Amino acid sequence: MRSLLITAALVAGLVAAPTAATATPRGLPPVLTPAAENLFPEGVAWDPTRQSLLVGSITKPALISAVGRDGVARTVVTDPDLLGFVGMKVDSARNRIVAVNGSPFLPGPSFLGIYNLRTGARERLVDLSGEGHATNDVALDPAGNAYVTDTGAGAVYKVDLSGHVTTLVSDPRLLPSPGANGIVWHPGGYLVVANYTTGRLYRLTRGHLTELNAPPLVGADGMVLRHDGTLVVVTNRLSELPGSVVAVHELSLFGNRVVPLRTTPWPDAAPTTAADTPYGVYVVDGHIDRFIAGTPATDFVLRRL
């Protein structure tokens, strides 16, 4: 009798099981709007250990929050010494969060904060301050080196695991301010850097900067390299630059040549960057436009591309 029941249950399970075409993957909803009082997140990163998106506040105290399937923002990092976070990455192999402290608008004190991924405790604070510096985004290579863009100085800094800082490149092509902004590490062994004001994309190899053959994406803010190799670039009109649009662009890279694949006009007013997840690319809109206008915000948006 027991074997008959087991057989019947297996048959029922096979009949009821969804096919690959109809199955709904367990993951994140297509849109998340977490409640958050004046958090104004500018950066976003995927945390595989929590199966959540991490976002950082640009207001003091500097906070990093995790947002999972339930759409609730839970604080992971609190750093009262810093005024906000912008770009960030999760380095799960080394159990750390790497987050840039700086203003997306004005030069000022700039730091790279390293935090324990599990506990949120600060492990290191690397000073990147300098005259005209306005650090913004960060990329990580497989060895754990961090590469930080400086929109004010038109530079990219390398920070190794010991916290040693070198200027990888300082180039007028990454100006005027706001200049060097989004940055990604390519598995081919180089970096891709976007100039926010001119919309130009550059390949950065061992300190050598080469412009990519691509149409300018004026207002190019954050970028992410999707797991399939597609470069995703978020553009906005926060600086109201002529020719800028609120959109998400998908591009293919072939050496120094870029092939535009698709441009998606974005429904949110002020998207800034994106993160690749197992459930698709998510774009953050932290209502930075309201922050600029001096008006409050009670939530933010994470929307799947």
N, C-alpha and C positions, 0 to 999 in steps of 0.2 A: 504493500500500500504506500509506504514511504517513497519507494522508487517511482511509483506512478505519479505521486504528488510533485516530486522533483522534476520529472519529465514534463508534466503539465505546466509547471512554473517556467521552465526553460523555454517551452514553446510559446507561452504567453509573452515572455520577455522578448523573444525574437520578433513576434508579431508587433508588439508595442514599440520596439526600439526605433527611433527616428533614423532615416537614411542620412547619408552624408550631405545630401542636397538640402534636407529639411531641418537638420539639427541646428539648434541655436547654441553657439559656444558660450560657456560660462565666462564672464569677463566683466567689462565695464559697460554701463549704458552709453548710448551715443552722445548724450549731453549730461553734464553734471553742473549744478549751480549751488555749490556749498554756501551756506550762510557764513558770513565773515564780516565783522564790523571793521571797515576801513583797513583791510589787509593789503589791498592793491598789489597782488602778485604780478611780477614781471617775468620771472623765470619758472621753468617747469622741467622735471626730470622723472624718469621711470625708476621705481624702486622694486626690483623683483622679489626682495625678501618680504615685503609687505603686500605685494601685488597691488601697489598703490602709486598714484602720481604725487610727487612732492612739489610743493610750490613755496616760494619765499616772499615775505613781505618787503616792501620798500619803505616801511615806516618803522620807527623805533618803539619798542625794542625789536631787533631783527628776529624774525620768526621763520621757521620752516615747518610746514604742515603737510600731513599725509592725507590724501583723499582716495578712498577705496570705493567699492561697489555701492556702498550705502550713501555716498555723496556727502559724508560728514568730514569736515576739516579738523584733524586732530594734531595738536602741536607735537613736533618731534624735537625741534631745536629752539632754544631761547638764548639769545646772546645780547644782554642788555648793554654791552659796551659798543655795539655797532649800530649804525644807522642804516638798516635795511639790507636786503640781498637782491641781486639781479640774477645773472646766469648761475647755473649750478649743474652738477653731474653727480651720479651715484657710481661709486667704485666698489661694487659688492665683493670683488675678489679680495679687496683690502679692508673691507668693513668700514667704509668711510663715505661721507658726503663732502664734496668739494664745492664751496660756494663763494661767489664773488661779492664782496661788499663794496658798494660805490653808488654814486648817483647816476641814473640814466640821463640826466639833464645837465648837471653842472659839475665842473672839476671840484675835487676836494679829497679828503682822506680816502685811501683805497687799500683794501686788504683782501687776501685770499684766506678764507676760513676753512679749516679741516675739522670735521666733526665725526664722532663715532656713529656709525650707521645704526647700531642697535640701541645705544643709550642716549645719543644726542649730545654727549659731552664734547666740549671743545678740546681738540688734541694739539692744534697748532694754529697760529695766526701769523701770516706772512705779510709784511708791510710792502705795499706796492705804490705808496704815495710818492708824489713828485709834482713839480710845478706843471700845472695844466693837465694832470692825470685825471681820467674819469674811466676807471675800469668797468667792464661790462659783462662779457660772456666768457665761457671757459669750455675747453675740450680736453679730453684725456687720451693719451696713447696707451697701448697695451702694457708698457712698462710702468705706468702710473704717473708719468710726467704730465703736468697741467700746463695748458697754453691759454693765456688770458689776453683778451683784446682791450685796448685803451682807446676809446672814442675821442678823447680829448687830445692825446699826444700822437695819434696815428701810429700806434705801435702794437706789437704782440710780445708778451713776456713768457718765458719758459720758467716753470717752478718745478724743480725735481723733488724727489721723495724726502730729501733732507731739508727742504725749504730754501735751497739756494736759488736765487733769481738771476736770470740773464735776459737781456733784451735780444729777442730773436730777430726782430726787424723793426726799424723805425723809418717810415717812408712817406713822402708827401702825397703819394697816391692813396694813402689811407686817411687823408684829410680832405676837406676841412671838417672841423668838429660840427656835429657828431659824425665821426668817420668810421674806423674799424669797429665792427659790431659783432654780428654772428660769426661763429667759428665752429668747424667740425673737423674731426680726425678721419682721414680716409684710410682704409686698410691697405691701400697702395703705398703708404708710407709718407703721406704729405698732409698738409692742412688746406682747407678752403676757408677763405675769409671774405666777408662782405663789407663794403663801404656803404653805410646807411645813406649818406647824402648824395653820392653819385650813382649808387646802385650797381657799381662794378663788382665783379667777383674775381678773386685772385687765388692762384695756387701758390702755397708757401712750402718750399722744399729746402730744408737745411739753411734757412735764412735768406733764400733767394725768392723774390716775389715776381710772379708772372701773371699777367692779366689773362683771364679765360675769355675765349671767344663766345660771348653770350650777350644777348640784349640787356641793357641796364634795367635793374629792378630797383627803381628809386624808392627809398623808404624801407630797404631790406633790413630787417631787424634780426630775429633769431632764425637759426637753421637747424635741421636735423638730417642725418643720413639714414634713410630707411634701411631695414635689414636686406632688402632686395637691391640696394645700391642706388636707389633714387634719392636725389637731393631735394629736400623740401625747404622752401624759403618763404618766410612770412613777411609780408610788407604791410605798412600802415601809413597813416597820415598824421601821426602825432606831431610832427614838425611842419606839417602843411607844405611840404615841398612840391613844387610844380612837377606834374607827371606821376606823382605817387598815387597808389591805389590801395584799398583795403582788400587784400587777397592772399591766397596761398598758392604758391607756384611749385610745380613738380618738374624736375629737370633730370636728364641723363648726362653723365660725364663720360667723355671719351678723350682721355689725355687732356689737352688744353682746349678741347672743343666741348661746348655745351649744347644739348638739343632740348628745347622746351617741349614738354609733354602735355601739360595741362595747367590752366590757371583757373582757380575756383574763387569767384567773388565771395568774400566772407560775410556772414550775416551779423557778426558782432562788430561793434564800432572800432575797437582798439586792440586787435590781437597783437601779441608781441613775439611769441616763439612757440615751439612745439617739441613734443617728446614722442619717440617711437615706443610702442608697447606691443605685446603679443596680440592685442586686440585692435590694432590700428594706430595711426598717428593722432595724437590729441593736441589741439591748439588752445593756448590759454589767452583769455581776455580778462585782465585784472582791473578793468575800468581805469586804466592809467589816464585816459582823457578826463575823467572826473577828478582825479588827483591833481592834474594840471590846472583844472578850472577851480579847484578848492571846494569841490562839493563832495559829500560823503557817499560811501558805497556800503551796501549791506550784504553783498555776495560777490562772486566772480564766476566766470564761465570756463569750463573745460569741454571742448566740442571735438568730436571725432571727424577727421577728414574723410 
